[in-house]
Amino acid sequence: MTADKTTPPSDQAYLRIEDLTKRFGQFTALDRISLDINQGEFVCFLGPSGCGKTTLLRAIAGLDIQDEGRISMDGRDVSFSPPAARDFGIVFQSYALFPNLTVADNVSYGLVNQRWSRQNIRDRVAELLELVGLPEQGDKYPVQLSGGQQQRVALARALATSPGLLLLDEPLSALDARVRLRLREQIRELQRRLGVTTVMVTHDQEEALTMADRIVVMNHGVIEQVGTPADVYANPATAFVADFVGTMSFFEGKLAAPGQLTLAGINLACADDRGLTPGSRVTVGLRPEEVRVRNLDPDQPNTMQVRVDDLEYLGAFCRARLVTETGGAVILADFSANLMRDMAVSLNQTLTVSLPPESLHVFATPIEDLASEEAA
Amino acid sequence: MSLTVSRQPTGAISRRRALLIPSENFVAGALVVLLSAFLLISIALPLYALLSKSFLNRQGEFVGLENYAAYFANPILVDSLFNSLFIAALSTAIVIPLAFTYAYALTRTCMPAKPLFYALALLPLFAPSLMSALSLVYIFGNQGFLRGLLFGNTIYGPIGITIAQVTYTFPHAVLILVTALGLSDGRLYEVANALGTPKTRIFRTVTLPGAQYGLISASFVVFTLVITDFGIPKVIGGQYNVLATDVYRAVVGQQNFERGAVVGMILLVPAVLAFAVDRLVNRRQVALLSARAVPYQPAPNTARDMGFVAYCLVVAFLVAAALGVAVWASFITYWPWNLSFTTANYNFPRFEPAGWNPYFTSVKMAALASIIGTVVIFTGAYVIEKTKAFPMARGFAHFLAMLPVAVPGLVLGLGYVFFFNAPWNPLNIFYATLTILVVNTITHFFTVSHITALTALKQIDREFESVSASLKVPFWNTFRRVTVPICLPAILDIAVYLFINAMTTVSAVIFLYGAHTKLASISIVHMDEAGFIAAAAAMATLIVATSIGVKALHIVLDRYVLARFQFWRRK
C-alpha cells in the first residue's frame, strides 16, 4: 500500500529496500516490504510495538538478516553483508555506551580502528562533542552524565566515522519528557546541518510528526502508508493510520450515493468517497478538532443538533463527548478553552455543529474488522 | 562546518574491511567449534563410555542389563545402596532445618556480626570433605576425648559419616537458603502486618512459601552431595559400606570396571534428578519475585536477635570445631598422650613416599585449572551469549556446559577412566598426567563457572556488539577493551572458585592421578589408610590454609585493587 506519489524516481534512492520478508517461526515480522529512501532524508518508521519497525531497522543494519528480499545502499547491494561491511552509524534506546571508557574514548571507538592519527582523533572528538553540545566533557565516564547527555554521546559516536546512513532505534524513549523534547529538536537540527540520511524508529506519533521528512506507518509487518507528516495526518490512507496518528472518532456508515454518506440515520456529504461502489458499508472517521461550532451559516452542509454528554478537562482544551439528537451517534470534539468560555458550553446543553465534508474520512474497512484489528 | 566534508577516503578502508569480514565470522565460528569439541571430549564422550561400559561384559560384548542384574543379586551391594540412601536422607533431614534457621538469622533478623557468621558457616567450602571426618576421629575415635558421649557406639560407621556429612554440606545449604530468603518482597510483610496477621501465621503463609523452592533445591543438592561423596565414608565409614566406597573398591581394588560402571550409573540418578528439580525450581523462583518487589528490611527485636546470636554461635562453633580440631591435632606430638606442639607431622617424607610433592602438584594443578579454566569458560560463555555464528552449535555447547553439574565427581572420574584409559583412544597418552587432572577439574566445575560468566555477560548491554559492528570494530577488540574489563569481578570469582575446588576435590581425581601427579587430597586418603592420621590432618590443614589464603587475596584484590580500576562505576 505504498503511496507511490511520494516515492521519488528510483535512481535517486540512497537506500533501496525490495520485497523484504522476515519470519520468526510462524510469525511474519516483515511481509514483502519495499521502500526507497533518498539521500539526506529523515525518515521515521512509526507503528505500535510488534509492527516490525525495529526488525526492519535491524535488517537495514545487517544485525538480523532478512529471509527474503534485497537491500542496497548507495547503489551497492548489501543484502547479505555483515554490519561491518555496510556504511551506517547506530544509536540505541539504551545508549549502549561502553561504561568503562571515557566519553572521548567512546566517541573515538570507531576511529581508532581506522588508524587515524592521534591528533586527528583528538580534533575529531572535540569537533563532535562540540557538535552535540558537550564540549569539555570528554574525560568524564558515561555514568557521570545524565540520560540525555549520554544519548548525545552515543549520537556523536555514531556520527564519528561520517557514515552515509544514521539509524536511530527509539533514541528518545528512555528519556524524561522534557529532555525528550529538547533532544528531539537537537537531533533534527543536527541532521539538517550534516545532511546525513537518517532512519528513526519510534512508536511516538508526535516524535514522528515533528521530526520526519517522511513517515512510514507500519502495522503487522506491512507498510500502511508513506507520506509527509502533514499528508499522513490530513489524509490517512487507512483507518489504522487514522487511528494511530492523532485521535479520530469512527462511525459505522454506508455510502448511499457518490459523495453521500448515511450514518446513524443522518445523511452527510463527504469530499472524497475513494471511488467506492455506492451501497458499500464503510467506516467514517472524524478528527475531534474538525468539529465546527462557531460562525455556522444556516446553509452550511452537514449541520446537526447534538447534546453535550460528557466533558473531559485537558487544560488548554476540553474533549467533549457529543451525542447526535437523531440516531444517538457519539462524536468526539475538541473545544479550545476560548470556545468553552465564549459559548459557555456545559453538560447536557444542546449545540449545533457542522462536520465539514472534507474532514469526513471514508475507509473501506467495516468497523467491526477495525475493532478486531485493534484487539489483536 | 567541516563535518560534512571530513569524510575519509573510504575506498581503501572498505576494501580492507571486506577482507576482515569473513574472518570475524570465521573466528567466532572457530571458537564455537573449539568449545564444542572440548566439551565433547571432556564430558560427553566420557559419560558415554561409562554408560556403554555398564552394558558390556569384561570381554566388551553387549550383555544388556546383565551387569545390573548381577549388582542387584548381590545382597552386600544392595545393602550399600540402602545405606547410602539412609545416610543421605538422614543428613538432609538434619542439615536443612539447621541451615534454614541459620540462613533465617542471616537474612531476617538484626543480629550483629552477620558477615562473620556467614563466613564461619562457609568455612567447610575451603576444606576437602574428609577433613571433618578426620576431626571426628580425634574427637570421638578410639582415642577421642569425647568418646564417652557415644555411649559405647563407634564413630566409625553411620554416626560418623552423618555428622561429617552434615558439616560438609551445611555451607552449600546455607548459600542456597540465604539466596532464597533474601529474595523476599517486603511489601507482602507490610500487607500482612497491616491486616493484623499473627507472627506465626505470617511465617507460615509468607515466609515459608517464599522460601519453599530454595528448601526443595537445597534438599536435593545436599542429598546428592552426601550420596556421591567419597572422602568421608572412606575415612570414617569403617565396615559400613556405601555406594561411593563400593565404586572405589570395585575399580581400584578389584579392577571390576563393569560393576563400577553400574554403581556409577546408579549414582547418576539422584544427581540428574536434583539437576532437573533445580532447573524447574529456578524458573519458578524467578517468576515469584516481580521487578517491583521491595526487599524485606528486618526491624530490630532484641530478644529474637539475641536468641539467634546464641543459636548461630553454637552452630558456627561446631562447624569451626569440625575443621579446627584437625588443624590443632596436626600440630600435636602424640594424640592424646603428648599434647606438646610439634611440626613433625608436616615432615611428609616420613609418612608418604612422595613427600611434599603432592602439595606442590595440587597447587600447580589448581593454578593451571584456574587460569586455563577461566579463559576457556569465560571466552566460551562470551561466544555462546554474544556472537551469532552457528546457532545450533552454540545451543549444543551451552547444553554440554550445563551437563557437568549433574555429574558427581566420582562418576565423572569413572567416565574418564573408561574413556581416556581405553587402548583404542589416542588420547590415552594423557592418562595419569597433569593435563588430564586439569581438564577433569575444569570440566567437573564447569557449570557453576559457566553460569557465573553468563550472568555477568547478560548484564551487559546486548547492543555493544551491534555498536562495534556498526563502527567496524571486530568483536574481539570489544571483548578485550570493554567486555573483559566490565566482567573482571566475575572473572576473578570464577578463577578463585576453580582454584579452591581444584585444591579440595578428591572424588573425580582419585581414579586419574599417576605416580608423579598425586594430589594433596589423595595423599590425605593414602596417609589416613596407612594410619598416619596426624599427617593426613597436616596435609588437610595445608589445603585449607592455601584455599583461605587465595580467598583472602581475592577479597583484598577485589576491594582495594580492582576498585581502583572500577572508578567508572562511581557517579
Interface residues (C-beta under 8 A of the other chain):
Chain A: A61 G62 L63 S81 P82 P83 A84 A85 D87 F88 G89 I90 F92 S94 Y95 A96 F98 P99 N100 L101 Y109 G110 N113 Q114 W116 R124 E127 L128 L131 Y141 P142 V143 Q144 R157 A158 L159 A160 T161 S162 P163 L167 R193 L194 G195
Chain B: M1 S2 L3 T4 S6 R7 Q8 T10 I13 S14 R17 A18 L20 I21 E24 N25 D461 E463 F464 S466 V467 S468 A469 S470 L471 K472 V473 P474 N477 T478 R481 V482 P485 I486 F567 W568 R569 R570 K571
